[in-house]
Amino acid sequence: MSQLTLYDTNATNILSTQINYDPLLLSMTQYSDRKDMVVANSITEHNNVLIETNALLGNDIVYDWINYTTTIGVDYFYSLITDEERIYKAQIQNNQVVYEIELLQPSYSKFKKYVRPFREPIINDENLTTSTD
C-alpha cells in the first residue's frame, strides 16, 4: 500500500480480504495509505474464554482466521461427540463453515466498522411517471 503513495497513484478504494485483518497493518503503513481501505473480515464471534485458552496454546483467534476456523471446527466436533451445545453459532453446511462477514476500515489505531459514504441516488427521469389528473 505504501507503493501507491510512492508512485503517486490515486486509488478511490482499496479492498482487501481477511489477510489484512491484522494489527500489523496499523503499524506498518501510514494512515494516509490505508484511509480508503475496506477489509472483509470473517472473525465476527468472540468468546473471551476461548480467546484466552487459545492464547495459552500460542494461537491467536482474534486476528488469525486459520486458528479461528480451527477453533470453530473443534467446537463443532466436540458438540457432535458429547451432545453439548456449541459455543460458536456459525452455521456448518456441507462440512463448510458459513461465515458472517463484516466490513471494517483501518483507522489511526484500530479497526472500525465500515460506514458507506452517503451518495445521492441517481434518478432516471425516463422512468418517472407523472399524473395529469
PyMOL commands that set and color helices and strands:
alter all, ss='L'
color gray80, all
select helices_A, chain A and resi 2-6+18-20+24-28+31-34+48-56+65-82+125-127
alter helices_A, ss='H'
color red, helices_A
select strands_A, chain A and resi 14-16+37-41+91-93+96-98+102-106+111-113
alter strands_A, ss='S'
color yellow, strands_A
deselect
rebuild
show_as cartoon
